[in-house]
Amino acid sequence: MKQAVYFDEYEDGDSIDSLICYLCPRHCIIEPNKVGFCKVRKNMRGMLYSLNYGQITSINMDPIEKKPLYHYAPGSKILSIGSWGCNLDCSFCQNHSISHAKPKYIQRVAPDQLVEIAFSEESEGIAYTYNEPIVSFEFLLDTSRAAAKEGLFNVMVTNGFIEEEPFKLLTQSIKAMNIDLKFWNEEYYREVGGERNAVLNIIQKAQEADIHVELTSLIIPGKNDSIDDMTEEVKWISNLSKEIPLHISKYHPAYKCEIPPTDEEVMVKLYDRAKEYLDYVYLGNVDLDGYNDTVCPDCNTPVISRKGYNTELKGLDEYGRCKNCGKQIVKM
């Protein structure tokens, strides 16, 4: 266990000796010997502790495109780790076995050990993924700092549901993020326990901090598959930057959600609308030729082709610029 960073005493009526957690906007009030919503922060003897510090449930070498990150170190493989716990409650969660409960089998590692593993695997960085890395904040912070000190880059796959102050600390050592923008409809965001505007704020703060940002929207029939919602979403993104990549991902039934899979014709329509506002739009979880390739928005030169996780950098120079016109396309 590790003492948590963002919490304070909470005294109100029957909640004497309770603590309030300030890591994410949920602001859980945690009674003695109880845990918060994420199940990994426990009130013990008047102090809040992280229960999952250094507890790894998954560790693999993955293509960075699997995160998905298409415009940061394309074609590379990265050491990817996950722990357990989450601060949202998505009925369609694809990793529910590690998001909603502590698995039976875990590995215990220290931050410096993960750095050593990354070097032994010839990885250029570490990705914090699989479950929600925010709820492992203390371990995430310690490990990303240790990795950055040794010249490794850090990337994070996250729901973006975190308070500004802890997020600001992460921006010192995290260089790229894929943030889930789950719904444009605020009501649906509340159904999973989140707040759309809180996530939008973090996306904006990441952009201001010069973190490389890519976004993912999982398209669930009847929830966020309308052209109107997609139009509002991409308008908002384009006001930040037309160059933020958006991954529109196909949903499949998982966990508690039995809604049928997303219609691929709907996916293509959403892609076409998003392309009216954004330079880089991709379709995830589909096998449709061309929808995961990157074309230079200035001169229309094909610069990256992708088939599954096979990536061919055919029109980029060593600095990530279009060979034809010189436009910066990716961060190498």
N, C-alpha and C positions, 0 to 999 in steps of 0.2 A: 504493500500500500504506500501511497504518497500523499502528503497533505495537499489539498486542493488550494488553488490560488485565489479564486474569485468567489468569496462568500462572506457573510456577516451574521451576527446574532439577530434573531427575530423573536420579539416578545410581544404578543398580542393575545390577551385573554387566555385561552387554554393552550396556547402554543409556546408556553414558557420552556426554555432550553432548546427551542427549535432554531434551526439555521436557515438562512435564505441564500440560495445559490445564484450568482450573478454571471455565470458563464454564458448562458443563452437567454433569449427573451422569455422563456417559460418562467424564470424566477421561482423555481420550486421552493416551497417551504417544507423543510425536511425535519421531522420530529426525531428525537433521540433513538438511535439504533434502527432508523429507517433509511431507505434510499430514495433518491429523486426519481423522476420519470424515466430517466435514461438507465436506471438500475446500476450505475457504476459509481455513484457518489453517495457516500454514507456518512451520516452524523454519528460520530463516535466520541463520547466524552467531551462534547462541546466543540469538536473540531470536525471539519469536513475532509474526507479522504477519498482519493481516487482508488477504486477497487481493481481497475484493469491496467494499472501502470506496469509496463513491460510485459504484458500478457498478449502473446501473438497467437491468433487462431489460423492465420493464413500467411504464407510467405512463398513467393514465386518470382521468377524472372519473366516479365511480360513485355510484349511490344508496347511502347508508349501510346500507340494508337488505340490500345484496348481501354485506356482510361476513360473516355477517349480524349486524347490531345493530338491534334493533327498539325498544329502550327508551332510546336515546340519540340526541338530535337527529333525531327521526323526520322523514322527508320531505326531508331535506337531501341534497345531493350533496357528495362529498368527494374531494379529490385522493388517488388511491391509487397506491402505488409498490411495486415488488418488485425484488429483486436475484436472487441465485442461491445455491444451497447449502441443505442441511438436515441436522439432527442425528438424524433418524430415517430408517428405511428401509421405508416402507410400500409393499407390492406393489400397492396400489390407488391410488397417488398420481395425482391428476388434473392436477398441474402438474409432472410428472416431467422435462420438458424443461428446466426451470430449477432444479429441486430437486436433481437428481443429476449435473449437469454444467454447465460454463460455456458458455452459448450463444455462437454465433458473433458475434452483434450485440448490443452493449450501448451504453448512453449513460453518459457520465461527468458527474456533477453534484456540486456542493458543497452543504452544508446550507443556506447562505444563498440559493443559487439556487433550491432547492426551495421555500423560503419565498416568494420572489418569484413563482414559478410559481403557488403556491397563491393568492396575492393576485390575480394576473392572471386566474385562472380563477374568481374570486369564491368560492373555497372557504373554509369556516369552519375547516377543519382538514386534517390529513394522516393517511392510513391506511397502515400498514405491513403488507403482505399479499402474496398470490400465492405467494411461497416462504416459508420460515421466517425471520421477521425476527430471531429470537434470534441466528442465526449472523452477522448484520451488526451485532452489538451496539454497536461503537464508532460506526458511522455512525448507527445508530438513536438512540443517546444524544445525539450532537452535534446531529442534526437536530431531534429532539423538543425539546431544550432551546432551540434557536434559534427554533423555531416557537412554543413556549410564551411565550417572551420577547416575541414580537410579537403575542400575543393569540390565536393559533391553538390549537385543541385537537388532541390526538394520540390515535389509537386504533390498536390492534394486533390482528391475527389470528394466533394462535400455537398451537403444540402444548403450551406451558407447561412444556417440559422444560429448565429452567434452574436454576442454583443460587440460593440465597436472596440472597447478597450482591449479585451483579449485578442481580437482580430488584429489590432494594430501591432501587437507583439509578434504575431505570426508573420506579418509582412516583412519582418527583418530577415527571415531565413527561408520563407516559401517563395519560390520564383514563378510558379505556374499553378493554376487551379482550373479544374472543370467544376462548375457550380450547377447543381440541378435547379432549374427554374420550373418547378413542378406544374404550376397552374397559373393562368392569368386571372382566373376567377377567385376572388378572395374567399368566398364561402367554401370552395373546395380545399383551399389551403388550410382553413380552420378545421376542416374535417380530419386532416392528418396531424393536427396539433401545431401547425405553423402559422406564420404571418407573412403574406406576400410582400408587404412594404419593408419588412425587416430584411428579407432576402434581397430585395432590390437595392436597399441601402448598402448592403455588404458588397454586392456586385459593383456598385458605383465606387465604394471605398477601395476595392481591389484595383479598379481601373486607375483611380487617382494615385495609388501607391506604385504604379508602373509594374504591377504583377501581370504576367500573361494570363488572360482570362478567356476561357471557352465555356459555352453554356450548353446544357442538355435539357430537352423537354421530351419526356416520355408521353406519347400520345395515347390516351385511354378513351375509347369510344364512349360518347355521351358525357365526358368530363371536360376534355380540353381539345377536342378535334374540330372545333368550329373555325371557319375562315375568319370570322369576326375577332375571336380571341387571339388567333395567330397574328392577325393584322395589328392589333393593339400591342401585342408583345414585341413584334419586330420593329414597330415604330419606336417604342421605348428604347430598345437596344440600339437602334440606329442613331438615336439622339446622343447616346454615349459615344458610339463609334460604329461606323459601317463595317469595320474590319474585325469585329468580334465574331469568331466562328460560332455558329449555332448547329448543334446536332439534334435533329428531329428523329426520335427513336421509336421503333415499333414496339408496342406492348404485347406481351403474352400472359395468359392467366398464371398467377402465382400467389402463394400464401393463402389469403382469405378471399381473393378477388377472382370471380369466375366469369367476368365480362369477356366476350369473345375477342380474339386478337384484332388489332387494328387493320383495317382494309388498306391495302397498299395503294389503291387508287386515291384514297383520302390522303395518304402520306405524300404522294406526288403533288397533289393540289396544294397542300400546306407548304411543301418545298417551293413550288412555283411562286406562291405569295411571298414567302420569306425572301426569295431572291430578288424581289422588287425593291427591297429595302437594305439587304445585307450583301456584302461581297462574297462571304463564304458560308454556304449552307450545305449540310450533309445529311443523308438518311442512314440511320443506324438500325441494325437487326434486320436488314433486308438484303436480298441478293439481286440488286438491279444495277446493271452496268452504267457507269458514269456518275452515279449520284454520290460517290465518295472521292472523286477526283478533284484536284485543285487546279483552277485555271486563273491566270493572272487577270485581275479585274481591269487593268489598264490597257493591255494589248491583246487579251484573249489567247495568250499562248498557254498550252497545257504544260504545267510545271511539275505536278505530282500525280501519279496514277496509283490507285489502291485496289487490290482484289483481296478481300478478307483482310488479313493483317500483313499481307505482302505489299510493301511500299517501294515504289520506284521514283527516285528523284531525278527526273529527266530534263527538267528545264530550269534548275536552280544552280547558282554558283555556290562557292564554298561559304559565302556569308548569308545564304538564304534569300538571295535576290533573284528576280527573274532574269535569265540570261539574255532575253531579247530586249527588255526596256529598262532593267535595273530596279524595278519596284521591289521593296522589301516585302517578302511573302511570309517567311517563317523566321523564328529565332533558332539558330543552330546551337 
